[in-house]
Amino acid sequence: MFKAIESLLKRIPLIEQIAVGLVIGIAVAVLAPGAVPFLGIFGDLFVKALKGVAPLLVFILVMNAMIQRKSGADTSMKPIIVLYVIGTFCASLVGVGMSFLFPTTLQLQVAEKGVEAPSGIAEVLHNVIMNVVDNPINALATGNYIGILSWALIIGIALHISASDSTKAFFQDLSQGITRVVTWVIHFAPLGIMGLVAQSVGASGLSALLGYVQLLAVLIGSYFLVALVMNPLIVFFNTHQNPYPLVLTTLRESGLYAFFTRSSAANIPVNLALCKKLGLNPDTYTISIPLGATINMSGASITISVLALAAAHTLGIAVDFPTALLLCIVSTVGACGASGVAGGSLLLIPVACASFGIGNDISMQVVGVGFIISVLEDACETALNSSSDVLFTATAELAQRRKHAA
């Protein structure tokens, strides 16, 4: 019986399972409110599991990325990497701007005491610096993501210099192992979302879902602004040509597939075929496309910044311009380090929330909100991420051709 259930679940996409869990959670909260406490156990278990695995995920993935990085990379890749970083940072700026224009309040259970708004950028920077030098064991135990990130970078750089090939292979295997564990946790998402939605609707009624609708509108609006305004501007400044033929081609022939597959990794063959169709240099795009599926995460940076600011707005934390700029930097770095598994960008939200002094308990509730809206959000985010891999690869090559022709 259990094998039959497992086989059935493997045939149903995770997003569809989450959608079913979402509907069941709402139905139970409305029709059988007495069952909400029982379903709430699944929601609490899911959030608890995320809280447990996320610190290890960030620490091991970032450390392994530093250990495995290649020295003396091909110079032809540098313009593409620069475009990847610029595109991701500009996307976070769009996400922050949209969040300021349309502030969103979430339904969160604020159980922590002493969550207060920082007085300004000086206090934020002080908190960040103190968190950077936190004991690494304590950082992992308490979910101090700034400390986790800093120690992962430092240890990763040290091991990159001194570690043997066998040690590097060990950390590569360890990284793949923790990614698999995260995949197992995320496969529990349908039950977790069912419990979280039942709790939310049971406590606040169907009006609790309106906050999710506004949040989803801000996110999707930001994705469209980046895809149709910000990215074309970046292409124009580099090529001095009408960017929209290229932009629309990448959205149609890459973004559309990524929307339905919801996986940048699964869309790599599609992007490679599109690069060949566009007549790009295979020596470049065979490297830049797989690399872009890992570090070019415009959609992820929007998701991280928008959800972090939604949490700050919910808690009454006033965010000034310097702090917002710091958030853009954190979102960019976090997006570049996002796990390749479904929902990987959501697990980086606590890193951004930590910039505002928001604790792990609350930030993981925000991650849960992200999973609730992921039915549509994840598809749009992946479409933006994957289509811009081809867009910026082509842009860098067209700019190079223009320079040689001049």
C-alpha positions as a Markdown table, in Angstrom:
| # | Residue | x | y | z |
|---|---|---|---|---|
| 1 | Met | 0.0 | 0.0 | 0.0 |
| 2 | Phe | 2.7 | 2.4 | 1.0 |
| 3 | Lys | 4.7 | 1.6 | -2.2 |
| 4 | Ala | 1.6 | 2.3 | -4.3 |
| 5 | Ile | 1.1 | 5.7 | -2.5 |
| 6 | Glu | 4.8 | 6.5 | -3.0 |
| 7 | Ser | 4.6 | 5.6 | -6.7 |
| 8 | Leu | 1.5 | 7.8 | -7.1 |
| 9 | Leu | 3.2 | 10.8 | -5.4 |
| 10 | Lys | 6.2 | 10.5 | -7.7 |
| 11 | Arg | 4.0 | 10.8 | -10.7 |
| 12 | Ile | 2.3 | 14.0 | -9.4 |
| 13 | Pro | 4.4 | 17.2 | -9.6 |
| 14 | Leu | 5.2 | 18.8 | -6.3 |
| 15 | Ile | 3.5 | 22.1 | -7.2 |
| 16 | Glu | 0.3 | 20.2 | -7.9 |
| 17 | Gln | 0.6 | 18.4 | -4.6 |
| 18 | Ile | 1.1 | 21.8 | -2.8 |
| 19 | Ala | -2.0 | 23.1 | -4.6 |
| 20 | Val | -4.1 | 20.2 | -3.3 |
| 21 | Gly | -2.7 | 20.8 | 0.2 |
| 22 | Leu | -3.7 | 24.4 | -0.1 |
| 23 | Val | -7.3 | 23.6 | -1.1 |
| 24 | Ile | -7.6 | 21.0 | 1.6 |
| 25 | Gly | -6.3 | 23.4 | 4.3 |
| 26 | Ile | -8.8 | 26.1 | 3.3 |
| 27 | Ala | -11.7 | 23.6 | 3.2 |
| 28 | Val | -10.9 | 22.1 | 6.6 |
| 29 | Ala | -10.6 | 25.6 | 8.2 |
| 30 | Val | -14.0 | 26.6 | 6.8 |
| 31 | Leu | -16.0 | 23.4 | 7.0 |
| 32 | Ala | -14.4 | 21.6 | 10.0 |
| 33 | Pro | -12.6 | 24.1 | 12.2 |
| 34 | Gly | -12.4 | 21.5 | 15.0 |
| 35 | Ala | -9.8 | 19.6 | 12.9 |
| 36 | Val | -7.5 | 22.7 | 12.5 |
| 37 | Pro | -5.3 | 21.9 | 15.6 |
| 38 | Phe | -4.7 | 18.4 | 14.2 |
| 39 | Leu | -3.7 | 19.7 | 10.8 |
| 40 | Gly | -1.6 | 22.5 | 12.5 |
| 41 | Ile | 0.8 | 19.8 | 13.7 |
| 42 | Phe | 1.8 | 19.2 | 10.1 |
| 43 | Gly | 2.4 | 22.9 | 9.6 |
| 44 | Asp | 4.5 | 23.2 | 12.8 |
| 45 | Leu | 6.5 | 20.1 | 11.9 |
| 46 | Phe | 7.3 | 21.5 | 8.4 |
| 47 | Val | 8.4 | 24.8 | 9.7 |
| 48 | Lys | 10.5 | 23.1 | 12.4 |
| 49 | Ala | 12.2 | 20.9 | 9.8 |
| 50 | Leu | 13.0 | 23.9 | 7.7 |
| 51 | Lys | 14.5 | 25.7 | 10.7 |
| 52 | Gly | 16.6 | 22.7 | 11.4 |
| 53 | Val | 18.0 | 22.1 | 7.9 |
| 54 | Ala | 18.3 | 25.6 | 6.5 |
| 55 | Pro | 21.4 | 26.7 | 8.6 |
| 56 | Leu | 23.3 | 23.6 | 7.5 |
| 57 | Leu | 22.2 | 24.1 | 3.9 |
| 58 | Val | 23.6 | 27.6 | 3.8 |
| 59 | Phe | 26.8 | 26.8 | 5.6 |
| 60 | Ile | 27.7 | 23.7 | 3.5 |
| 61 | Leu | 26.6 | 25.0 | 0.1 |
| 62 | Val | 28.4 | 28.3 | 0.4 |
| 63 | Met | 31.5 | 26.7 | 1.9 |
| 64 | Asn | 31.6 | 24.1 | -0.9 |
| 65 | Ala | 31.1 | 26.8 | -3.6 |
| 66 | Met | 34.2 | 28.5 | -2.3 |
| 67 | Ile | 36.2 | 25.3 | -2.1 |
| 68 | Gln | 35.3 | 24.2 | -5.6 |
| 69 | Arg | 35.7 | 27.5 | -7.4 |
| 70 | Lys | 38.1 | 27.5 | -10.3 |
| 71 | Ser | 41.1 | 29.8 | -10.3 |
| 72 | Gly | 42.0 | 31.7 | -13.5 |
| 73 | Ala | 38.6 | 31.4 | -15.2 |
| 74 | Asp | 38.4 | 32.0 | -18.9 |
| 75 | Thr | 38.3 | 35.8 | -19.4 |
| 76 | Ser | 35.5 | 35.4 | -22.0 |
| 77 | Met | 33.2 | 34.5 | -19.1 |
| 78 | Lys | 33.9 | 37.7 | -17.1 |
| 79 | Pro | 31.5 | 40.0 | -19.1 |
| 80 | Ile | 28.7 | 37.4 | -18.7 |
| 81 | Ile | 29.3 | 36.9 | -15.0 |
| 82 | Val | 29.3 | 40.7 | -14.6 |
| 83 | Leu | 25.9 | 40.9 | -16.4 |
| 84 | Tyr | 24.6 | 38.0 | -14.2 |
| 85 | Val | 25.5 | 40.0 | -11.0 |
| 86 | Ile | 24.3 | 43.3 | -12.3 |
| 87 | Gly | 21.0 | 41.8 | -13.4 |
| 88 | Thr | 20.5 | 40.1 | -10.1 |
| 89 | Phe | 21.3 | 43.3 | -8.1 |
| 90 | Cys | 19.0 | 45.4 | -10.3 |
| 91 | Ala | 16.2 | 42.9 | -9.9 |
| 92 | Ser | 16.5 | 43.2 | -6.1 |
| 93 | Leu | 16.3 | 47.0 | -6.5 |
| 94 | Val | 13.0 | 46.5 | -8.4 |
| 95 | Gly | 11.7 | 44.2 | -5.7 |
| 96 | Val | 12.6 | 46.7 | -2.9 |
| 97 | Gly | 11.0 | 49.5 | -4.8 |
| 98 | Met | 7.8 | 47.6 | -5.4 |
| 99 | Ser | 7.7 | 46.7 | -1.7 |
| 100 | Phe | 8.0 | 50.3 | -0.7 |
| 101 | Leu | 5.2 | 51.3 | -3.2 |
| 102 | Phe | 2.9 | 48.4 | -2.1 |
| 103 | Pro | 3.8 | 47.4 | 1.5 |
| 104 | Thr | 2.4 | 44.0 | 2.4 |
| 105 | Thr | 1.3 | 42.7 | 5.8 |
| 106 | Leu | 1.5 | 39.0 | 6.5 |
| 107 | Gln | -0.3 | 36.8 | 9.0 |
| 108 | Leu | 2.5 | 35.8 | 11.3 |
| 109 | Gln | 2.6 | 34.4 | 14.8 |
| 110 | Val | 4.9 | 36.8 | 16.6 |
| 111 | Ala | 5.9 | 34.8 | 19.7 |
| 112 | Glu | 9.3 | 36.5 | 20.2 |
| 113 | Lys | 9.9 | 39.3 | 22.7 |
| 114 | Gly | 12.1 | 42.2 | 22.1 |
| 115 | Val | 11.7 | 42.4 | 18.3 |
| 116 | Glu | 12.2 | 46.1 | 17.8 |
| 117 | Ala | 12.9 | 48.3 | 14.8 |
| 118 | Pro | 16.6 | 49.3 | 14.4 |
| 119 | Ser | 17.2 | 53.0 | 14.8 |
| 120 | Gly | 18.9 | 53.3 | 11.5 |
| 121 | Ile | 21.8 | 52.1 | 9.3 |
| 122 | Ala | 24.3 | 52.5 | 12.1 |
| 123 | Glu | 22.5 | 50.0 | 14.3 |
| 124 | Val | 21.9 | 47.7 | 11.4 |
| 125 | Leu | 25.6 | 47.7 | 10.5 |
| 126 | His | 26.6 | 47.2 | 14.2 |
| 127 | Asn | 24.3 | 44.2 | 14.4 |
| 128 | Val | 25.6 | 42.8 | 11.1 |
| 129 | Ile | 29.3 | 43.1 | 12.3 |
| 130 | Met | 28.5 | 41.5 | 15.6 |
| 131 | Asn | 26.7 | 38.7 | 13.9 |
| 132 | Val | 29.7 | 38.2 | 11.5 |
| 133 | Val | 32.1 | 37.4 | 14.3 |
| 134 | Asp | 29.7 | 35.2 | 16.2 |
| 135 | Asn | 30.9 | 31.8 | 17.3 |
| 136 | Pro | 30.3 | 29.5 | 14.2 |
| 137 | Ile | 28.8 | 26.7 | 16.4 |
| 138 | Asn | 26.5 | 29.2 | 18.1 |
| 139 | Ala | 25.6 | 30.8 | 14.7 |
| 140 | Leu | 24.5 | 27.3 | 13.4 |
| 141 | Ala | 22.6 | 26.6 | 16.6 |
| 142 | Thr | 20.7 | 29.9 | 16.8 |
| 143 | Gly | 20.1 | 30.4 | 13.1 |
| 144 | Asn | 22.4 | 33.5 | 12.8 |
| 145 | Tyr | 22.6 | 33.4 | 9.0 |
| 146 | Ile | 25.0 | 36.4 | 8.7 |
| 147 | Gly | 27.5 | 34.5 | 10.9 |
| 148 | Ile | 26.9 | 31.3 | 9.0 |
| 149 | Leu | 27.5 | 33.0 | 5.7 |
| 150 | Ser | 30.7 | 34.7 | 6.9 |
| 151 | Trp | 32.2 | 31.6 | 8.4 |
| 152 | Ala | 31.3 | 29.5 | 5.4 |
| 153 | Leu | 33.1 | 32.0 | 3.2 |
| 154 | Ile | 36.2 | 32.2 | 5.4 |
| 155 | Ile | 36.5 | 28.4 | 5.9 |
| 156 | Gly | 35.7 | 27.8 | 2.2 |
| 157 | Ile | 38.5 | 30.2 | 1.1 |
| 158 | Ala | 41.0 | 28.5 | 3.5 |
| 159 | Leu | 40.1 | 25.0 | 2.3 |
| 160 | His | 40.2 | 26.1 | -1.3 |
| 161 | Ile | 43.9 | 27.1 | -0.8 |
| 162 | Ser | 45.0 | 24.1 | 1.4 |
| 163 | Ala | 42.6 | 21.2 | 0.9 |
| 164 | Ser | 43.6 | 18.1 | -1.1 |
| 165 | Asp | 41.6 | 16.8 | -4.0 |
| 166 | Ser | 40.1 | 14.1 | -1.8 |
| 167 | Thr | 39.0 | 16.7 | 0.7 |
| 168 | Lys | 37.4 | 18.8 | -2.0 |
| 169 | Ala | 35.6 | 15.6 | -3.3 |
| 170 | Phe | 34.4 | 15.0 | 0.3 |
| 171 | Phe | 32.8 | 18.4 | 0.6 |
| 172 | Gln | 31.3 | 18.0 | -2.9 |
| 173 | Asp | 29.6 | 14.8 | -1.8 |
| 174 | Leu | 28.6 | 16.5 | 1.5 |
| 175 | Ser | 27.0 | 19.3 | -0.5 |
| 176 | Gln | 25.0 | 16.9 | -2.6 |
| 177 | Gly | 24.0 | 15.0 | 0.5 |
| 178 | Ile | 22.5 | 18.1 | 2.3 |
| 179 | Thr | 20.8 | 19.1 | -0.9 |
| 180 | Arg | 19.1 | 15.6 | -1.0 |
| 181 | Val | 18.0 | 16.1 | 2.6 |
| 182 | Val | 16.5 | 19.4 | 1.8 |
| 183 | Thr | 14.7 | 17.8 | -1.1 |
| 184 | Trp | 13.2 | 15.3 | 1.3 |
| 185 | Val | 12.0 | 18.1 | 3.6 |
| 186 | Ile | 10.5 | 20.0 | 0.7 |
| 187 | His | 8.6 | 16.9 | -0.4 |
| 188 | Phe | 6.8 | 17.2 | 2.9 |
| 189 | Ala | 5.6 | 20.7 | 1.8 |
| 190 | Pro | 2.0 | 19.7 | 0.7 |
| 191 | Leu | 1.2 | 18.5 | 4.2 |
| 192 | Gly | 3.0 | 21.4 | 5.8 |
| 193 | Ile | 1.2 | 23.9 | 3.6 |
| 194 | Met | -2.1 | 22.2 | 4.4 |
| 195 | Gly | -1.4 | 22.7 | 8.1 |
| 196 | Leu | -0.2 | 26.3 | 7.8 |
| 197 | Val | -3.1 | 27.4 | 5.7 |
| 198 | Ala | -5.6 | 25.7 | 8.0 |
| 199 | Gln | -4.0 | 27.5 | 11.0 |
| 200 | Ser | -4.0 | 30.9 | 9.2 |
| 201 | Val | -7.5 | 30.7 | 7.8 |
| 202 | Gly | -8.8 | 29.2 | 11.1 |
| 203 | Ala | -7.4 | 32.1 | 13.1 |
| 204 | Ser | -8.1 | 35.0 | 10.8 |
| 205 | Gly | -10.8 | 33.8 | 8.3 |
| 206 | Leu | -10.5 | 33.9 | 4.6 |
| 207 | Ser | -9.4 | 37.5 | 4.8 |
| 208 | Ala | -5.9 | 36.1 | 5.7 |
| 209 | Leu | -5.6 | 35.0 | 2.1 |
| 210 | Leu | -5.9 | 38.6 | 0.8 |
| 211 | Gly | -2.4 | 39.3 | 2.1 |
| 212 | Tyr | -1.1 | 36.5 | 0.0 |
| 213 | Val | -2.9 | 37.8 | -3.0 |
| 214 | Gln | -1.3 | 41.3 | -2.6 |
| 215 | Leu | 2.1 | 39.7 | -1.9 |
| 216 | Leu | 1.8 | 37.5 | -5.1 |
| 217 | Ala | 0.8 | 40.6 | -7.1 |
| 218 | Val | 3.9 | 42.5 | -5.9 |
| 219 | Leu | 6.2 | 39.6 | -6.7 |
| 220 | Ile | 4.7 | 38.9 | -10.2 |
| 221 | Gly | 4.6 | 42.7 | -11.0 |
| 222 | Ser | 8.3 | 42.8 | -10.0 |
| 223 | Tyr | 9.2 | 39.8 | -12.3 |
| 224 | Phe | 7.4 | 41.5 | -15.2 |
| 225 | Leu | 9.1 | 44.8 | -14.6 |
| 226 | Val | 12.5 | 43.2 | -14.6 |
| 227 | Ala | 11.8 | 41.0 | -17.7 |
| 228 | Leu | 10.2 | 43.8 | -19.8 |
| 229 | Val | 11.9 | 47.0 | -18.5 |
| 230 | Met | 15.1 | 46.4 | -16.5 |
| 231 | Asn | 16.6 | 43.6 | -18.5 |
| 232 | Pro | 16.0 | 45.4 | -21.9 |
| 233 | Leu | 17.7 | 48.5 | -20.5 |
| 234 | Ile | 20.7 | 46.4 | -19.5 |
| 235 | Val | 20.8 | 44.9 | -23.0 |
| 236 | Phe | 20.5 | 48.3 | -24.7 |
| 237 | Phe | 23.3 | 49.8 | -22.7 |
| 238 | Asn | 25.6 | 47.0 | -23.7 |
| 239 | Thr | 24.6 | 46.5 | -27.3 |
| 240 | His | 23.1 | 49.9 | -28.3 |
| 241 | Gln | 20.5 | 48.0 | -30.3 |
| 242 | Asn | 16.7 | 47.5 | -29.9 |
| 243 | Pro | 16.7 | 44.9 | -27.1 |
| 244 | Tyr | 13.1 | 43.6 | -27.5 |
| 245 | Pro | 13.6 | 41.1 | -30.3 |
| 246 | Leu | 16.2 | 39.3 | -28.2 |
| 247 | Val | 14.2 | 39.8 | -25.0 |
| 248 | Leu | 11.0 | 38.5 | -26.4 |
| 249 | Thr | 12.7 | 35.5 | -28.1 |
| 250 | Thr | 14.3 | 34.4 | -24.8 |
| 251 | Leu | 11.0 | 34.8 | -23.0 |
| 252 | Arg | 9.1 | 32.8 | -25.6 |
| 253 | Glu | 11.6 | 30.0 | -26.3 |
| 254 | Ser | 13.2 | 29.7 | -22.8 |
| 255 | Gly | 11.0 | 31.4 | -20.2 |
| 256 | Leu | 7.8 | 29.6 | -21.4 |
| 257 | Tyr | 9.4 | 26.2 | -21.0 |
| 258 | Ala | 10.9 | 27.2 | -17.6 |
| 259 | Phe | 7.4 | 28.4 | -16.5 |
| 260 | Phe | 6.0 | 24.9 | -16.8 |
| 261 | Thr | 9.1 | 22.9 | -15.7 |
| 262 | Arg | 9.8 | 25.2 | -12.8 |
| 263 | Ser | 13.4 | 24.2 | -12.8 |
| 264 | Ser | 16.4 | 26.1 | -14.1 |
| 265 | Ala | 18.5 | 22.9 | -14.2 |
| 266 | Ala | 15.8 | 21.1 | -16.2 |
| 267 | Asn | 15.8 | 24.0 | -18.7 |
| 268 | Ile | 19.5 | 23.9 | -19.4 |
| 269 | Pro | 19.1 | 21.7 | -22.6 |
| 270 | Val | 16.4 | 24.2 | -23.8 |
| 271 | Asn | 18.7 | 27.1 | -23.3 |
| 272 | Leu | 21.7 | 25.4 | -24.9 |
| 273 | Ala | 19.5 | 24.7 | -28.0 |
| 274 | Leu | 18.4 | 28.3 | -28.1 |
| 275 | Cys | 22.0 | 29.6 | -27.9 |
| 276 | Lys | 22.9 | 27.4 | -30.8 |
| 277 | Lys | 19.8 | 28.7 | -32.7 |
| 278 | Leu | 21.0 | 32.3 | -32.0 |
| 279 | Gly | 24.4 | 31.5 | -33.4 |
| 280 | Leu | 26.4 | 32.1 | -30.2 |
| 281 | Asn | 29.9 | 30.7 | -29.5 |
| 282 | Pro | 29.5 | 27.1 | -28.1 |
| 283 | Asp | 32.8 | 27.4 | -26.2 |
| 284 | Thr | 31.2 | 30.2 | -24.2 |
| 285 | Tyr | 27.5 | 29.2 | -23.8 |
| 286 | Thr | 28.2 | 25.6 | -22.9 |
| 287 | Ile | 29.8 | 27.1 | -19.7 |
| 288 | Ser | 27.7 | 30.2 | -19.1 |
| 289 | Ile | 24.3 | 28.4 | -19.3 |
| 290 | Pro | 25.0 | 25.8 | -16.6 |
| 291 | Leu | 26.7 | 28.5 | -14.6 |
| 292 | Gly | 23.7 | 30.8 | -15.0 |
| 293 | Ala | 21.4 | 28.1 | -13.8 |
| 294 | Thr | 23.3 | 28.3 | -10.5 |
| 295 | Ile | 24.2 | 32.0 | -9.9 |
| 296 | Asn | 22.0 | 34.1 | -12.3 |
| 297 | Met | 18.9 | 34.3 | -10.0 |
| 298 | Ser | 17.1 | 37.6 | -10.7 |
| 299 | Gly | 13.8 | 36.1 | -9.7 |
| 300 | Ala | 15.2 | 34.7 | -6.5 |
| 301 | Ser | 16.7 | 38.1 | -5.5 |
| 302 | Ile | 13.2 | 39.6 | -6.0 |
| 303 | Thr | 11.6 | 36.9 | -3.9 |
| 304 | Ile | 14.1 | 37.2 | -1.1 |
| 305 | Ser | 13.9 | 41.0 | -0.9 |
| 306 | Val | 10.1 | 41.3 | -1.2 |
| 307 | Leu | 9.4 | 38.6 | 1.4 |
| 308 | Ala | 12.0 | 40.1 | 3.8 |
| 309 | Leu | 10.5 | 43.5 | 3.5 |
| 310 | Ala | 7.0 | 42.1 | 4.0 |
| 311 | Ala | 8.2 | 40.6 | 7.3 |
| 312 | Ala | 9.7 | 43.9 | 8.3 |
| 313 | His | 6.5 | 45.8 | 7.5 |
| 314 | Thr | 4.4 | 43.3 | 9.4 |
| 315 | Leu | 6.6 | 43.8 | 12.5 |
| 316 | Gly | 6.6 | 47.6 | 12.1 |
| 317 | Ile | 10.3 | 47.8 | 11.3 |
| 318 | Ala | 11.0 | 51.1 | 9.4 |
| 319 | Val | 13.5 | 50.5 | 6.6 |
| 320 | Asp | 15.5 | 53.6 | 5.5 |
| 321 | Phe | 17.4 | 53.9 | 2.2 |
| 322 | Pro | 20.8 | 52.7 | 3.3 |
| 323 | Thr | 19.3 | 49.7 | 5.0 |
| 324 | Ala | 17.3 | 48.9 | 1.8 |
| 325 | Leu | 20.5 | 49.1 | -0.2 |
| 326 | Leu | 22.2 | 46.7 | 2.2 |
| 327 | Leu | 19.2 | 44.4 | 1.7 |
| 328 | Cys | 19.7 | 44.5 | -2.0 |
| 329 | Ile | 23.3 | 43.4 | -1.6 |
| 330 | Val | 22.3 | 40.6 | 0.8 |
| 331 | Ser | 19.5 | 39.5 | -1.5 |
| 332 | Thr | 22.0 | 39.4 | -4.5 |
| 333 | Val | 24.5 | 37.3 | -2.6 |
| 334 | Gly | 21.8 | 35.1 | -1.2 |
| 335 | Ala | 20.2 | 34.6 | -4.6 |
| 336 | Cys | 23.6 | 33.6 | -6.1 |
| 337 | Gly | 23.9 | 30.9 | -3.4 |
| 338 | Ala | 20.4 | 29.6 | -3.7 |
| 339 | Ser | 20.0 | 25.9 | -3.7 |
| 340 | Gly | 19.1 | 24.3 | -7.0 |
| 341 | Val | 16.2 | 22.4 | -5.5 |
| 342 | Ala | 12.6 | 23.6 | -5.7 |
| 343 | Gly | 12.0 | 26.3 | -3.2 |
| 344 | Gly | 15.7 | 26.9 | -2.8 |
| 345 | Ser | 15.4 | 30.7 | -2.9 |
| 346 | Leu | 12.9 | 30.6 | -0.1 |
| 347 | Leu | 15.4 | 29.0 | 2.3 |
| 348 | Leu | 17.7 | 32.1 | 1.8 |
| 349 | Ile | 15.0 | 34.5 | 3.2 |
| 350 | Pro | 16.2 | 34.1 | 6.8 |
| 351 | Val | 19.6 | 35.6 | 5.7 |
| 352 | Ala | 17.8 | 38.8 | 4.5 |
| 353 | Cys | 15.5 | 38.9 | 7.6 |
| 354 | Ala | 18.6 | 38.7 | 9.8 |
| 355 | Ser | 19.6 | 42.1 | 8.5 |
| 356 | Phe | 16.6 | 43.6 | 10.3 |
| 357 | Gly | 17.2 | 41.6 | 13.4 |
| 358 | Ile | 14.2 | 39.3 | 12.7 |
| 359 | Gly | 14.6 | 36.0 | 14.5 |
| 360 | Asn | 14.6 | 32.6 | 13.0 |
| 361 | Asp | 11.2 | 31.6 | 14.3 |
| 362 | Ile | 9.5 | 34.5 | 12.4 |
| 363 | Ser | 11.6 | 34.3 | 9.3 |
| 364 | Met | 10.7 | 30.6 | 8.9 |
| 365 | Gln | 7.0 | 31.5 | 9.0 |
| 366 | Val | 7.8 | 33.8 | 6.1 |
| 367 | Val | 9.4 | 30.9 | 4.3 |
| 368 | Gly | 6.1 | 29.0 | 4.9 |
| 369 | Val | 4.2 | 31.9 | 3.3 |
| 370 | Gly | 6.5 | 31.6 | 0.3 |
| 371 | Phe | 5.7 | 27.9 | -0.1 |
| 372 | Ile | 1.9 | 28.8 | 0.1 |
| 373 | Ile | 2.2 | 31.1 | -2.9 |
| 374 | Ser | 4.8 | 29.0 | -4.7 |
| 375 | Val | 2.1 | 27.4 | -6.9 |
| 376 | Leu | 2.4 | 30.5 | -9.2 |
| 377 | Glu | 5.3 | 32.4 | -7.8 |
| 378 | Asp | 7.9 | 29.7 | -8.4 |
| 379 | Ala | 6.9 | 29.3 | -12.0 |
| 380 | Cys | 7.3 | 33.0 | -12.8 |
| 381 | Glu | 10.5 | 33.2 | -10.8 |
| 382 | Thr | 12.1 | 30.3 | -12.7 |
| 383 | Ala | 10.9 | 31.7 | -16.1 |
| 384 | Leu | 12.7 | 35.0 | -15.3 |
| 385 | Asn | 15.8 | 33.2 | -14.0 |
| 386 | Ser | 16.2 | 30.8 | -16.9 |
| 387 | Ser | 15.4 | 33.2 | -19.8 |
| 388 | Ser | 17.9 | 35.8 | -18.5 |
| 389 | Asp | 20.7 | 33.1 | -18.7 |
| 390 | Val | 20.4 | 33.1 | -22.5 |
| 391 | Leu | 19.7 | 36.9 | -22.6 |
| 392 | Phe | 22.8 | 37.9 | -20.8 |
| 393 | Thr | 25.0 | 35.3 | -22.6 |
| 394 | Ala | 23.8 | 36.7 | -25.9 |
| 395 | Thr | 24.2 | 40.3 | -24.7 |
| 396 | Ala | 27.8 | 39.8 | -23.7 |
| 397 | Glu | 28.7 | 38.2 | -27.1 |
| 398 | Leu | 26.8 | 40.9 | -29.1 |
| 399 | Ala | 28.6 | 43.6 | -27.2 |
| 400 | Gln | 31.9 | 41.9 | -27.9 |
| 401 | Arg | 31.2 | 41.7 | -31.6 |
| 402 | Arg | 30.2 | 45.3 | -31.6 |
| 403 | Lys | 33.5 | 46.3 | -30.0 |
| 404 | His | 35.5 | 44.4 | -32.5 |
| 405 | Ala | 33.5 | 45.8 | -35.4 |
| 406 | Ala | 34.1 | 49.4 | -34.2 |
